[in-house]
């Protein structure tokens, strides 16, 4: 007896999209179904290592019935029990699906959506882009459970029933929509298989009818894919098209790749690998939970697992590829994998290779490297904090904008250090939200006057990373907006100013109250009257805002107001103050001075309206004096 069940809400929304909104690049439905078939065979073959009765001639078959307008994808893989069908096909278990659906709905450019479908692991449903009814019959390998038939028109519900099917595996029959009848043509099917599924290890076959001379017909199976394991071949023998097609097949993101890296390791650990650096970052690069990562692991050409995270550190998660090991046992289980010392060796070798290739790229093709770093730099940098062994190598790979570069252009730490004047001892940096915010900081004045360059740390991760940077080439990093700052020969002048303007300093401290922990003179400034500095180990205001944006409670640090003794404004303020300490305008002057220090460092004002009011009043007073009477 057939039972009728309802799809879960998320599946229904997704199907609705598939059926009614997606018309571009529908070809990928076949890639997705063939990939599922190959996965199912991978699983069955894996089982057969311990249960030899399950072994057979693995194959994916594509059958067309022109009369009934159907295309059927058959595999002799692992199959599913009824429960598994309900679990796998009736619901979407992945977290983040809701966000994904919302994103799909909101997108204007429908062009790339099919790529995202594959990324998101909802490939099965893409069948509904071309079919108005899908019938799946499946029998679980090595189980007594009866075969199941799942049927749906994609509109809210599906039907489940038991069926006669004696061989294990899955058949998916698509009743093609009128505008999708093209997918019954063998040239079209071959084209798609060649483009997307050429490297699938199992033969993908299609029965072909030949009319003989005596008018009889013979049916032969034509194999549509080459099945070549490209990673075992020499780089020099692989064509660009082959690389492209393989990348399309294994990449977690789709899109184009920047560079293919071949590895062949012998000795301690024997393995071959083919790795790809992608060209563009996927939309979810910084959303680790919903992102596929890791490399594919094969053992002597037998597929073991996808997304093997043990093979590559997290900060290289954008790398796609395949590792084929000769050392691991074939019947390795996924749990054992996690503790296998061979995997550590492979990971170390893979990491070293990628870092050295990146270094070569940086040295030999700077523009390409710069483009790569724009896309993936923020992820790569994490390694400085997480991979102690390779931290120095990663420091060689990071790029920063600086005070002396044009906007958008970046230099390496090596270039920074090489350009340091002899008397400069430390590597200076300033952190903030964006270039415009740090570029205008008065704290840069001294460095500009001395001809020292200053690194702009304008990536959200930068300041956090500084905790692990310590040094580069034995030179310390120093924030120019944090802590004490000494300039040779300035101590006496500062002490003098501190004494000369003691009254004003005291007044500012009292008036600004809680906003500042200290008011002092410094040699940091040459053009501006004042700036705000953070105490040595306190968070910068930029970091404070980042933490707040992440809803984290953090203590707000008090700032130090630094004054420029040579600035006429300071001089004038002191004079006005000593004339009459009780003038009501003095407090307004102090507040405006403090607020403009906030503005120049790119911090928002706590009370912009009050600031505007005070500035207006000051303007009015100034004008009243100049106004013709
Ligand atoms: P994904 O393959 O990314 O998990 P799909 O929506 O394509 O997402 O498939 C959902 C699940 O259905 C698969 O994970 C698998 O468990 C099951 N499945 C799909 N096709 C087959 C098949 N041909 N044989 C066995 N199981 C399958």
Boltz pocket constraint, residues with backbone or C-beta under 6 A from the ligand:
constraints:
  - pocket:
      binder: B
      contacts: [[A, 32], [A, 33], [A, 36], [A, 37], [A, 40], [A, 75], [A, 77], [A, 78], [A, 79], [A, 80], [A, 88], [A, 89], [A, 118], [A, 120], [A, 121], [A, 122], [A, 123], [A, 124], [A, 125], [A, 169], [A, 170]]
      max_distance: 6.0
